[in-house]
């Protein structure tokens, strides 16, 4: 095995941690890899960098590769997913003005009840509510559509979901361009720090096990670089396992705060890693266990049912055939390659590649190779269950 | 005039915007408008309904433009021009030069080519300027660091400037580092000890 330098793109966010840690803590080197990590200021640029071969792998919003399989997202080529980099980790925030009105409704910002928070938000705002998300194809957008639709407020009539780059989210809310946002960390905490917004909910209150970022490659890349893809998967898996240890948090925050990566104070990055969030400019705190998962509950496993859920959501919204979309979307998450790459390691993987999404109220042991695997709670706030065999 | 291609240039820097506009004017008769503020970008573009939007590939507001392009037809139309992978290599040239072009409404490739050729030429100049500026800045900063370290050595060891520099250079060679790095570590150490 010769040493390989692999160009990998990322957007400077806390959930790029597995890539940064893989490189900085030597997990890539164990696989004779150097990750040449290249930051991108926008998801469109990262998509182009991957499509045009300037990078071979990229940190990516989970719905983006799925959208390429449906002929959307403007990549001009299709992407595949080698692993899930992170579960959950977004926050929904509101302007200071809206926060005051929500408080007047008697809502206590308890941070755990998506239904109550949603009703308070919708009755406090003068419709249509304008909400910023980082990209049209993002888990942020999917969760907002799911949540507000289930509460009876369908986009685009009752809700206006629009794209605002994360680094401009705080500006957009203070300029009155948007009333609320759904964004990945550290940008929610930065809006709080700048005194322009309060956090209403963590995204996991809507779906408790939502695949957030994935490791994406061009569709044909793993066929031509099978061994290299496997080395990358293993390096990232080990980085995720290291990140899952609470004692790694401080060092992880330090590593990521470097100018080459996020270029932000470690204190603000540590909030997302620990799940101890400051939700108001006055310093109110909320502890959110499992705010950002990199490893536990086979977090990295790219379930085909996750991709299928995303595909069917996009299809419904755009009037595509759900059955065709389900079949096309499902094959984007390469659980086969993930399984193959981690064979012979300590990773205990699930026996299945499809599961009911939203069907686990509590942590539940499941069939796995070593018999030690438990899946984390996986439920939607409205207790709907997604059955991947139902594509009608 | 109504037949002229309408182009929006999204660029916050006034000098750069002027250079792009001049470049485009040399290439043909276009109806050009510059937007310098990211606030309200989507609204401004919608109101003007241009044929083409040109934006620095590094500009985070590109993601907002993706949404606009989607709204005009998610599947039928190429969102970004270069995603078309035109056979003449124009797309790749645009990406490498650092410009992205959004075609908000359908447009004949031949008409777009003259716009892009002009934009690519200007963006190449910016890219060169950006690299040169970064290099000059780095060189200047390094010179300052080396001068400070030299001064410290001259004072501490009663040496001439040339000797102090020779000592720094030798240390750098011995440690297989750059002179500026050794100078920086010296300054850091001294500041910790004093």
Interface residues (C-beta under 8 A of the other chain):
Chain A: X41 X42 X43 X44 X45 X48 X51 X52 X54 X71 X72 X73 X74 X75 X76 X134 X135 X136 X162 X163 X164 X165 X166 X167 X168 X171 X172 X175 X177 X318
Chain B: X38 X39 X40 X42 X57 X58 X59 X60 X61 X62 X63 X64 X65 X66 X67 X69 X70 X74 X75 X78 X79 X80 X82 X83 X84 X85 X92 X95 X100
